Amino acid sequence: MKKLILSVLLATSAVPVAALPAMAAPAAQPWADRSLDAAARADLLVKAMTFDEKIQMVHGYFPPLAKPAKKMGMIPSAGHIPGIPRLGIPTLRESDASLGVANQIEQRKGDTATALPAGLATAATFSPELARAGGVMIGAEARAKTFNILLAGGVNLTRDPWNGRNFEYLGEDPLLAGVLGGEAIAGVESNHIVSTVKHYVLNSQETGRHVLDARIGEQALRESDLLAFQIAIERGRPGSVMCAYNKINGHYACEQDALLNGVLKGDWKYPGWVMSDWGAVHSTEKAALSGLDQQSGQELDKAIYFDKPLRAAIKAGRVPQARLDDMVCRILTGVIASGLMDDPVPATPQPIPLDDHADVAQAVAEKGIVLLKNEGELLPLARTARKVVLIGAHADVGVLSGGGSSQVRSTGGAPVEIPLTEGEAASFARVTWHASSPLKAIKAALPGADVRYVDGKDPAAAAAAARDADLAIVFAWQWQTEAQDTETIALPDDQDALIDAVAAANGKTLVVLETGGPVLMPWIGKVPAVLQAWYPGQRGGEAIANILTGAVNPSGRLPITFPASANQAPRPEPVGLAQLKAMQAAKAAGATSNHGVSAGVESFPVDYQEGADVGYRWYEKTGRKPLFPFGHGLSYTRFTYGKPEATGGAAPTVSIDVTNSGARAGDDVVQVYVQGGADAPTWRLAGFARVSIDPGRTQRVTIPLERRTFARFDTAQRGWVVDGGPRRFAIGRTAIDHVAEGTITLAADRMQP
């Protein structure tokens, strides 16, 4: 599979920008000189633009609502910014693309794409290579469909298990999310198109997302969510950063001077542009002066703030002309640096190697599925099994997909699709299954067995069907979507009762979870095996079958903590949910509103009391034992570890021998945790490596440690500080299961912010 993914990477990735032949610029077009850096070329372009052309670049249409859509030849999609042909500036065609080139409610009839598994599945691989392969695949399909800006690269940390968009993101740890997010972005941009990183920052819940005020201190924010963005930007170099809907410490994210001008463009020296989320702009002057460079999806805002109002503000001197020039220069810098300007996307759609791309999606699913429990080695399913019963979750026809802007209209169609009747998500989300049948795949893998399906609507009938089976597999599901949170992390539709009934009838019951995050498992002591399949994507059925039958050894590790009860998490339910329902009721009764909030109510606070101690660090700090910890995941083989050796100083590493002491080849994820300083002593993931080892073999693994994970951000000194001296480190199978510990001596250091 590794060779296959590498071949796909090589076949679909565009020629690197540096490898394009150097071109002497025509005298009339000095910005075409490829020997200049992107920012210098962009500056020359800006100097050649008219005032109207500059304004044209800083606000974008939302094609489904744009009045001139047909006249301007817009593709039904997320966004459109007209090009400037006389200067060689291409039209910017934007598509949602977190998990594939999106076509949520089939705006483009018949246009399908390859659907990656949920972002959490990619995170569960702990594989930068697979994250990059997924990005390359998505970018190649986008380019073939003539899109050149992808709204991908979500790295918001999982702070609450019920967040509706957790499935899109990359988990609760800033190092893991930053590294994998950066690699996915780099993969997209290898196709000479632009990727974003989003949603900057603290877009951590969907309830009241347009108006909530996320409150957190600077040090805590720097050491958590901002660190994830910083690492992703360093590794992926995205052309654009998308600012979020919510407020942060009293200011809307797209008007947050301290975070846009101060951190992003100042401390990090980010050269690209800041685009708004769709419907996230609230002003002209404050937004422009605070660092927003482009209003996206303008029809979803109250006004087109960056057209006539911006013109007036510039002419009146309230916004300097130099600020407009900077906005445009940043947009063009991102476009040029990605290779898009020198290697434009094709004018017409191109063929796509769909089978190869589906192989990438399947590889991510197989490496990201997590075996949570396997008592008595129930799995892998013996090939001598004669009767297998699959129960529930439409496992006869497909696998579940998450909803919202990341929704991919996948190749093969949607065998089950349920429209929503209310709520913000109803306009762009449907409860959808991808056409990848676990039933069909398991039948193919076990040709001599009687494999049948029961819908599970009647627990008693399901129990009767399961009673004499060699294995009863209950497929349980929970659908999540952008624009709404799950009000509870319990399984819906009485599925707990279904699992109880089947487990009581058959002691060999396996639960396969198709969910966008953690769910409660009151039946966990009654079933011997549980498999976390996430939303497994284009070939999820085949991936699940390969794991169950042992054709693939499970190797996923949890990128998020699974709580034993809802009240273990920092917040047991969505903050502001009751307020929002009251506001919506008032709106329905005739009150005026602002993004679903009734008149007189501007926002509500969400206080992130855990600060930088997100996820597993919160559980350690508060002494709470989760159901399944961060980093957990079982295998069909066994890995043992030698004595670790640490190299300290300014570039610390940890080396260890890993032995596959079982009978099957398999992948292990070596996790290195380091304790924070005296003021924050919790264990933090500082490095990781995924390794493939044949049975009986030993591999030496050396893991570099990311110093910022165990540094502290000093707000007075404005930088990262590593306190020198000895520090404890651990090799962990999980965040709490440490199999070896040691001491590493760190060099005192101060790093730029």
C-alpha positions in Angstrom: 0.0 0.0 0.0 2.9 2.4 0.7 4.2 1.9 -2.9 0.7 2.5 -4.2 0.4 5.8 -2.3 3.8 6.9 -3.4 2.9 6.2 -7.0 -0.3 8.2 -6.6 1.7 11.1 -5.1 4.1 11.1 -8.0 1.4 10.7 -10.7 -0.9 13.3 -9.4 1.4 16.0 -8.0 2.2 18.9 -10.3 5.8 19.9 -11.1 7.3 21.8 -8.1 7.3 25.6 -8.7 11.1 25.6 -8.4 11.3 23.0 -11.2 9.4 25.1 -13.7 11.7 26.5 -16.3 12.9 30.0 -15.5 11.4 32.6 -17.8 12.7 36.0 -18.6 9.9 38.5 -18.0 8.7 40.6 -21.0 9.7 44.2 -20.5 6.0 45.1 -20.1 5.5 42.4 -17.5 8.3 42.5 -14.9 6.2 40.5 -12.4 6.5 37.4 -14.7 10.2 37.1 -13.8 10.4 33.8 -11.9 13.8 34.6 -10.5 12.1 37.1 -8.1 10.4 35.9 -5.0 6.6 35.8 -4.8 6.2 38.9 -2.7 8.4 41.0 -5.0 6.5 39.8 -8.0 3.2 40.6 -6.3 4.4 44.1 -5.4 5.2 44.7 -9.1 1.7 43.5 -10.1 0.0 45.8 -7.6 1.9 48.8 -9.0 0.4 47.9 -12.4 -3.2 47.7 -11.2 -5.9 50.3 -11.3 -7.9 51.2 -8.2 -10.9 49.3 -9.5 -8.9 46.2 -10.1 -7.5 46.3 -6.6 -11.0 46.5 -5.1 -12.1 43.7 -7.4 -9.6 41.4 -5.8 -10.6 41.9 -2.1 -14.2 40.7 -2.2 -15.5 37.5 -3.6 -18.9 36.2 -4.8 -20.9 33.3 -3.4 -22.1 31.7 -6.7 -25.3 30.2 -5.4 -26.6 33.7 -4.5 -24.6 35.9 -6.8 -26.7 37.8 -9.2 -24.1 37.9 -12.0 -23.3 34.1 -11.6 -24.4 33.0 -15.1 -23.1 36.2 -16.9 -19.7 35.8 -15.3 -19.5 32.0 -15.9 -19.3 31.1 -12.3 -19.1 27.4 -11.3 -21.7 26.5 -8.6 -19.3 26.3 -5.7 -18.1 28.2 -2.6 -16.6 31.3 -4.1 -15.5 33.2 -7.2 -13.1 36.2 -7.6 -12.9 37.5 -11.2 -9.4 37.5 -12.7 -7.6 40.3 -14.5 -6.6 38.9 -17.9 -4.5 41.9 -19.0 -2.2 41.2 -16.1 -2.3 37.4 -16.2 -4.1 37.2 -12.9 -6.3 34.1 -13.0 -9.9 33.9 -11.9 -10.0 32.4 -8.4 -12.5 29.5 -8.2 -13.0 28.3 -4.6 -14.3 25.0 -3.4 -14.8 23.5 0.1 -12.5 20.6 0.3 -11.7 19.4 3.8 -12.3 15.8 3.0 -12.5 16.0 -0.8 -13.8 18.4 -3.5 -17.2 19.2 -2.0 -20.6 19.3 -3.8 -22.7 19.2 -0.7 -26.3 19.2 -2.1 -25.3 18.5 -5.7 -25.1 22.1 -6.9 -23.2 20.6 -9.8 -25.5 17.8 -11.1 -23.6 14.6 -11.6 -20.2 15.9 -10.3 -18.7 13.4 -7.9 -15.4 13.2 -6.2 -13.3 11.0 -4.0 -14.2 11.2 -0.3 -11.5 10.8 2.3 -12.5 9.5 5.7 -13.1 12.0 8.5 -10.2 14.2 9.5 -10.1 12.4 12.8 -9.3 9.2 10.8 -6.4 10.9 9.2 -5.3 12.1 12.6 -5.6 8.6 14.0 -3.1 7.4 11.5 -0.4 9.5 13.1 1.1 9.5 9.6 2.4 12.7 8.0 2.9 10.7 4.8 -0.8 9.7 4.6 -2.0 13.2 5.5 0.1 14.5 2.6 -1.1 11.8 0.2 -4.7 12.8 1.1 -3.9 16.4 0.3 -2.2 15.6 -3.0 -5.3 13.6 -4.0 -7.8 16.3 -3.2 -5.6 18.9 -4.8 -5.3 16.9 -8.0 -9.1 16.4 -8.2 -9.7 20.1 -7.6 -7.3 21.1 -10.3 -8.9 18.6 -12.7 -12.3 20.2 -12.0 -10.8 23.7 -12.6 -10.8 24.8 -9.0 -7.7 26.6 -7.8 -8.5 27.7 -4.2 -9.4 25.0 -1.6 -11.0 25.8 1.7 -9.2 23.0 3.4 -6.7 22.6 6.2 -8.8 22.7 9.4 -6.7 22.4 12.5 -9.0 23.6 15.3 -8.4 21.6 18.4 -11.0 19.3 19.9 -11.9 21.0 23.2 -15.4 19.5 23.6 -16.5 16.0 22.5 -19.9 17.2 21.2 -18.6 19.8 18.7 -20.3 19.3 15.4 -17.2 19.8 13.4 -14.8 17.6 15.4 -14.9 15.0 12.6 -13.4 17.5 10.1 -10.4 18.4 12.3 -7.3 16.6 13.5 -7.8 16.0 17.2 -7.0 17.6 20.5 -3.2 17.8 20.4 -1.5 20.8 18.8 1.6 18.9 17.6 -0.4 16.2 16.0 -2.9 18.6 14.4 -0.2 21.0 13.3 2.0 18.4 11.7 -0.7 16.5 9.9 -2.6 19.7 8.9 0.6 21.1 7.5 1.4 18.0 5.5 -2.2 17.9 4.1 -1.9 21.6 3.0 1.5 20.9 1.4 -0.1 18.1 -0.5 -2.8 20.3 -1.8 -0.4 23.0 -2.9 1.9 20.6 -4.6 -0.7 20.7 -7.4 0.0 24.5 -7.9 -3.3 25.6 -6.3 -3.9 27.4 -3.0 -4.9 25.8 0.2 -6.1 27.6 3.3 -5.6 26.9 7.0 -8.8 27.4 9.1 -10.6 28.5 11.1 -8.4 31.0 12.8 -9.0 30.7 15.7 -11.0 29.0 18.5 -13.9 27.8 16.2 -14.4 25.1 18.8 -18.2 24.8 18.9 -21.1 25.3 16.4 -23.7 26.4 18.9 -24.0 30.2 18.4 -20.8 30.1 16.3 -21.6 33.5 14.7 -21.8 35.4 18.0 -20.1 33.5 20.8 -17.2 35.1 22.6 -14.4 32.6 23.2 -12.4 33.7 26.2 -8.9 32.6 27.0 -5.6 34.0 28.1 -2.8 34.7 25.7 -0.3 32.2 27.1 -2.9 29.4 27.1 -3.9 30.3 23.5 -0.3 30.4 22.3 0.4 27.0 23.8 -2.7 25.3 22.4 -4.7 26.3 19.4 -2.3 28.9 18.1 0.5 26.4 18.3 -1.4 24.0 16.0 -1.9 26.8 13.5 1.7 27.9 13.8 3.1 24.4 13.1 0.6 23.9 10.2 1.6 27.2 8.6 5.4 26.4 9.0 5.0 23.0 7.4 2.3 23.6 4.8 2.9 27.2 3.8 -0.7 27.8 2.9 -1.5 30.7 0.5 -4.3 31.9 2.8 -5.6 31.8 6.3 -9.3 31.8 6.9 -10.5 33.7 10.0 -13.4 32.3 12.0 -17.0 33.3 12.8 -16.7 33.7 16.5 -15.4 36.4 18.7 -12.2 36.0 20.7 -11.8 38.0 23.9 -14.5 40.5 22.8 -13.6 41.0 19.1 -14.8 39.1 16.0 -12.1 36.8 14.7 -12.0 38.6 11.4 -11.6 41.9 13.3 -9.0 40.7 15.8 -6.0 43.0 15.4 -4.0 41.2 18.1 -4.3 37.9 16.3 -4.3 39.0 12.7 -1.8 41.9 12.6 0.0 41.0 15.9 0.5 37.2 15.9 -0.1 36.0 12.3 1.4 38.8 10.2 3.7 40.2 12.9 5.2 37.5 15.1 4.9 34.7 12.4 5.8 36.9 9.5 3.0 35.3 7.5 3.2 36.6 3.9 -0.2 35.4 2.5 -3.7 36.7 2.8 -6.5 36.4 5.4 -9.8 35.6 3.9 -13.0 35.6 5.9 -15.2 32.7 6.6 -18.5 32.9 4.6 -20.7 35.3 6.5 -18.0 36.3 9.1 -17.5 40.0 8.2 -19.2 42.7 10.3 -17.5 45.9 9.3 -15.3 47.7 6.7 -12.8 49.9 8.5 -12.3 47.8 11.6 -11.9 44.6 9.6 -9.5 46.1 7.0 -7.4 47.9 9.6 -7.3 44.8 11.9 -5.8 42.6 9.2 -8.7 41.1 7.1 -7.6 41.1 3.4 -10.5 39.6 1.6 -14.3 39.4 2.2 -15.4 35.9 1.1 -18.9 34.9 0.0 -20.1 38.5 0.2 -23.7 37.7 -0.3 -23.8 35.9 3.1 -22.8 39.1 4.9 -25.1 42.0 5.8 -23.3 44.2 3.3 -20.6 44.0 0.7 -18.2 45.7 3.0 -15.1 45.6 0.8 -16.6 47.2 -2.3 -18.4 50.5 -2.1 -17.9 51.1 1.6 -14.1 50.3 1.3 -13.8 52.6 -1.7 -15.4 55.4 0.3 -13.3 54.7 3.4 -10.1 54.9 1.3 -11.1 58.1 -0.5 -12.0 59.7 2.9 -8.6 58.6 4.3 -10.1 56.4 7.0 -8.4 53.4 5.4 -5.0 54.2 3.9 -4.4 53.4 0.2 -1.3 51.5 1.4 -3.6 49.1 3.3 -5.5 48.3 0.1 -2.2 47.7 -1.7 -1.1 45.4 1.1 -4.3 43.4 0.9 -4.0 42.9 -2.8 -0.2 42.2 -2.5 -0.9 39.4 0.0 -3.5 37.8 -2.2 -1.2 37.8 -5.1 1.7 36.5 -3.0 -0.3 33.5 -2.1 -1.4 32.9 -5.7 2.2 33.2 -7.0 3.9 31.2 -4.2 1.6 28.3 -4.8 2.6 28.1 -8.5 -1.0 28.9 -9.6 -0.1 32.0 -11.6 2.7 30.3 -13.5 0.9 27.0 -14.0 -2.8 27.9 -14.3 -5.5 25.2 -13.9 -6.9 23.8 -17.1 -9.8 25.7 -18.7 -11.9 22.6 -19.0 -12.3 19.6 -16.7 -9.7 16.8 -17.0 -9.9 13.0 -16.4 -9.3 11.8 -12.9 -7.8 8.5 -11.9 -10.6 7.6 -9.6 -9.5 4.1 -8.7 -6.1 5.3 -7.6 -7.6 8.1 -5.6 -10.0 5.7 -3.9 -7.0 3.6 -3.0 -5.6 6.6 -1.1 -8.9 7.0 0.8 -9.0 3.3 1.6 -5.4 3.4 2.9 -6.3 6.3 5.2 -9.3 4.5 6.5 -7.4 1.3 7.1 -4.6 3.0 9.0 -7.0 5.3 10.9 -9.5 2.8 12.2 -8.9 2.2 15.9 -9.4 -1.2 17.6 -10.6 0.0 21.0 -11.3 -3.4 22.7 -10.6 -7.0 21.7 -11.2 -9.3 24.7 -10.4 -13.0 24.0 -9.0 -12.1 20.6 -12.4 -12.1 19.1 -10.8 -10.4 16.1 -9.6 -11.0 13.6 -12.6 -12.9 12.4 -11.6 -16.5 11.7 -11.9 -17.5 8.1 -13.6 -20.7 9.4 -16.6 -18.5 10.5 -19.8 -19.9 9.0 -22.4 -17.3 10.0 -22.0 -13.6 10.5 -24.8 -11.2 11.1 -24.5 -7.4 10.5 -27.0 -5.2 12.3 -27.9 -1.6 11.8 -26.6 1.7 10.4 -27.5 0.8 6.7 -24.4 -1.5 6.7 -26.0 -3.4 3.8 -25.5 -0.4 1.4 -22.9 2.0 2.7 -21.0 3.9 5.4 -21.9 7.2 7.1 -20.5 10.6 6.1 -20.3 13.8 8.2 -22.3 16.8 7.1 -21.7 20.5 6.2 -19.3 22.2 3.9 -17.0 19.3 4.0 -19.6 16.9 2.5 -18.4 15.1 -0.6 -20.7 13.9 -3.2 -18.8 10.7 -3.6 -18.1 8.5 -6.5 -20.8 5.7 -6.6 -23.6 7.9 -5.3 -25.5 8.1 -2.1 -27.6 5.0 -1.3 -29.1 6.8 1.7 -29.7 10.5 1.9 -32.0 12.2 4.4 -32.8 15.9 4.0 -32.9 18.1 7.1 -36.1 20.1 7.8 -34.8 22.8 10.2 -31.8 24.6 11.4 -28.9 26.4 9.8 -27.4 23.1 8.5 -30.6 22.3 6.5 -29.5 24.7 3.7 -26.3 22.8 2.9 -26.2 19.4 4.7 -27.9 16.1 4.3 -27.5 12.9 6.4 -25.7 10.9 3.8 -24.1 7.4 3.4 -21.3 6.7 0.9 -21.9 3.7 -1.4 -19.4 1.4 0.1 -21.2 -1.6 1.6 -19.7 -3.4 4.6 -22.0 -6.3 3.9 -20.8 -6.7 0.3 -17.2 -6.3 1.4 -17.4 -8.9 4.2 -19.2 -11.4 1.9 -16.3 -11.0 -0.6 -13.7 -11.5 2.2 -15.5 -14.6 3.5 -16.9 -16.4 0.5 -17.7 -19.6 2.4 -19.7 -17.9 5.1 -23.4 -17.0 5.4 -23.2 -13.2 5.9 -26.6 -11.5 6.3 -28.0 -8.1 7.3 -30.7 -7.0 9.8 -31.7 -3.4 10.0 -31.8 -3.3 13.8 -35.0 -1.3 14.1 -36.5 -4.1 16.3 -33.9 -5.1 19.0 -35.7 -8.4 19.7 -35.6 -9.4 16.0 -31.9 -8.4 15.8 -31.1 -10.5 18.9 -32.9 -13.5 17.5 -31.0 -13.2 14.2 -27.7 -12.9 16.1 -28.2 -15.7 18.6 -26.5 -18.6 16.7 -24.0 -16.5 14.7 -20.3 -17.0 14.9 -20.0 -13.2 15.2 -22.7 -10.5 15.6 -21.6 -7.1 14.3 -23.6 -4.1 15.4 -22.9 -1.0 13.3 -23.7 2.0 15.5 -23.8 5.5 14.3 -24.0 9.2 15.3 -24.2 11.8 12.6 -22.5 15.2 13.1 -22.5 18.3 11.0 -21.2 21.8 10.7 -23.7 24.4 12.0 -25.0 22.4 14.9 -23.5 20.5 17.8 -24.8 17.2 19.2 -26.7 18.0 22.3 -25.6 14.7 23.8 -22.7 12.3 23.1 -25.0 9.3 23.7 -25.9 7.2 20.6 -29.2 8.3 19.1 -32.3 6.2 18.3 -32.1 3.8 21.2 -29.0 2.1 19.8 -27.7 1.4 23.3 -30.8 -0.8 23.8 -30.1 -2.6 20.5 -26.5 -3.3 21.5 -27.6 -4.6 24.9 -30.1 -6.9 23.3 -27.7 -8.3 20.8 -24.9 -8.7 23.4 -27.3 -10.6 25.7 -28.1 -13.0 22.9 -24.6 -13.6 21.6 -21.4 -13.4 23.7 -19.4 -12.8 20.5 -20.7 -9.3 19.7 -18.6 -6.6 18.0 -19.6 -3.0 17.9 -18.4 -0.9 14.9 -18.8 2.8 15.6 -19.3 5.2 12.7 -19.2 8.5 14.6 -17.6 11.9 14.3 -16.1 11.7 17.7 -16.5 10.1 21.2 -19.8 8.5 22.2 -20.9 7.1 25.6 -20.7 3.3 25.8 -22.9 2.1 28.7 -22.7 -1.4 27.2 -18.8 -1.5 27.1 -18.6 -4.3 29.7 -21.0 -6.5 27.8 -19.3 -6.7 24.4 -15.8 -8.2 23.9 -14.8 -6.0 20.9 -15.2 -2.4 19.7 -13.9 -0.9 16.5 -13.9 2.9 16.0 -14.3 3.4 12.3 -15.1 7.2 12.3 -16.7 8.3 9.0 -14.6 5.9 6.9 -15.0 7.5 3.5 -15.0 6.4 -0.1 -14.1 2.8 0.5 -15.0 2.5 4.2 -16.8 -0.8 3.7 -13.8 -2.4 2.2 -11.5 -1.0 4.9 -13.7 -2.2 7.7 -13.9 -5.7 6.1 -10.1 -5.8 5.8 -9.6 -4.9 9.5 -12.2 -7.4 10.7 -10.8 -10.3 8.7 -7.2 -9.6 9.5 -6.2 -8.7 5.9 -5.1 -5.4 7.5 -3.7 -5.2 11.0 -5.4 -2.4 12.9 -3.0 0.4 13.8 -5.0 3.6 14.4 -4.5 5.5 17.6 -7.0 7.8 19.2 -6.3 11.5 18.4 -8.9 12.5 21.0 -9.9 11.3 24.5 -13.1 9.3 24.9 -14.7 10.2 28.2 -16.4 7.7 30.5 -19.2 10.1 31.1 -20.2 13.5 29.7 -19.4 15.4 32.9 -15.7 14.4 32.7 -15.2 16.8 29.8 -14.6 20.5 30.7 -18.1 21.3 29.5 -20.7 18.4 29.5 -23.0 20.1 26.8 -22.8 22.9 24.3 -22.4 26.3 26.0 -25.2 28.7 25.2 -27.6 26.0 23.9 -30.5 27.0 26.1 -29.9 30.7 25.3 -29.8 30.0 21.6 -33.0 28.0 21.7 -34.7 30.9 23.6 -33.4 33.3 21.0 -34.6 31.2 18.1 -38.0 31.0 19.7 -38.1 34.8 20.0 -37.1 35.1 16.4 -39.9 32.7 15.4 -42.3 34.9 17.4 -41.3 37.9 15.3 -38.3 39.5 17.1 -35.5 40.9 15.0 -32.3 38.9 15.0 -28.7 38.9 14.2 -27.5 35.5 13.0 -30.1 33.7 15.0 -29.7 35.8 18.1 -32.7 37.8 19.3 -32.7 41.6 19.4 -30.7 43.0 22.3 -28.4 40.0 22.6 -25.1 40.4 20.9 -23.2 37.3 22.1 -22.6 34.9 25.0 -19.3 34.0 26.5 -17.5 30.6 26.4 -14.8 30.5 29.0 -12.1 27.9 28.2 -11.2 27.1 31.8 -8.9 24.4 30.7 -6.6 26.9 29.0 -3.7 25.1 27.3 -4.6 21.8 29.0 -6.7 20.6 26.2 -7.9 17.0 26.0 -5.7 14.4 27.7 -3.9 17.2 29.7 -7.3 18.2 31.2 -7.9 14.6 32.3 -4.5 14.4 33.9 -4.7 17.8 35.5 -8.1 17.0 37.1 -7.4 13.4 37.9 -10.2 12.0 35.7 -9.8 8.5 34.1 -11.3 8.4 30.7 -12.9 5.4 29.0 -10.2 5.4 26.3 -7.2 7.8 26.5 -5.5 9.8 23.8 -3.1 7.6 21.8 -5.0 4.3 22.6 -5.3 1.6 19.9 -4.8 -2.1 19.8 -3.2 -4.4 17.3 -3.3 -8.1 16.3 0.4 -8.3 17.1 2.5 -7.2 20.1 5.2 -4.5 20.3 7.8 -4.4 23.0 10.2 -1.6 23.7 13.9 -1.4 24.7 15.4 1.1 27.0 15.1 4.6 25.6 18.1 6.9 25.1 17.7 10.7 25.1 19.9 13.3 23.5 19.4 16.7 25.1 20.6 20.1 24.3 19.1 22.5 21.8 17.9 19.7 19.4 16.6 17.0 21.7 15.7 13.5 20.5 14.7 10.2 22.0 15.7 6.9 20.4 14.3 3.5 21.2 14.3 -0.1 19.9 10.8 -1.4 18.9 10.3 -5.1 18.5 7.4 -6.9 16.9 7.2 -9.8 19.3 4.0 -11.2 17.7 3.2 -13.4 14.7 1.8 -10.8 12.4 3.4 -7.8 10.6 2.0 -4.5 11.9 2.4 -0.8 12.4 3.1 0.8 15.8 2.9 4.4 16.8 5.7 5.4 19.2 4.6 8.3 21.3 7.0 10.5 23.3 5.6 12.7 26.1 7.6 15.3 28.0 6.6 17.0 31.2 6.0 20.7 31.1 7.9 23.1 33.4 7.1 23.8 37.0 4.2 26.0 36.2 2.6 23.4 33.8 3.8 19.9 34.8 1.3 17.9 32.7 2.6 15.4 30.1 2.6 16.7 26.6 3.1 14.9 23.3 6.5 16.1 22.0 7.2 13.7 19.2 5.8 10.6 17.5 6.7 8.1 14.7 4.7 5.5 12.9 6.8 2.4 12.0 6.0 -0.8 10.1 7.7 -3.9 11.5 7.7 -7.6 10.4 7.2 -10.3 13.1 10.3 -11.0 15.1 12.2 -7.9 13.8 13.5 -4.9 15.8 13.7 -1.4 14.5 15.6 1.5 16.0 13.4 4.6 16.0 14.8 8.1 16.7 12.2 10.9 17.3 13.1 14.6 17.3 11.1 16.5 19.9 9.3 19.7 19.2 10.6 22.2 21.8 7.6 24.4 21.9 5.5 21.5 23.2 7.4 21.6 26.5 8.3 25.3 26.4 6.2 28.0 28.0 5.1 31.1 26.2 6.3 34.1 28.1 3.9 37.0 27.4 6.3 39.5 29.0 9.4 38.4 27.0 7.2 37.9 23.9 8.6 34.5 23.1 8.9 30.8 23.9 11.1 29.9 26.8 12.7 26.5 27.5 13.8 26.3 31.0 17.1 24.4 31.0 17.9 21.4 33.1 16.6 17.9 33.6 13.0 17.0 32.5 11.1 13.8 32.6 10.1 12.1 29.4 8.1 8.9 28.7 7.5 6.5 25.9 3.7 5.9 26.0 1.3 3.4 24.4 -1.2 6.1 25.3 -1.1 9.5 27.1 -1.5 7.7 30.4 0.1 4.2 29.8 3.8 4.9 29.9 6.0 1.8 29.3 9.3 3.5 29.8 10.5 6.8 31.3 13.7 8.7 31.6 15.3 12.1 32.1 16.4 14.4 29.3 18.6 17.5 30.0 17.4 20.5 28.0 19.4 23.5 27.0 18.0 26.8 28.2 16.6 28.7 25.2 14.4 31.5 24.1 12.6 31.2 20.7 10.8 33.8 18.6 7.1 33.9 19.1 
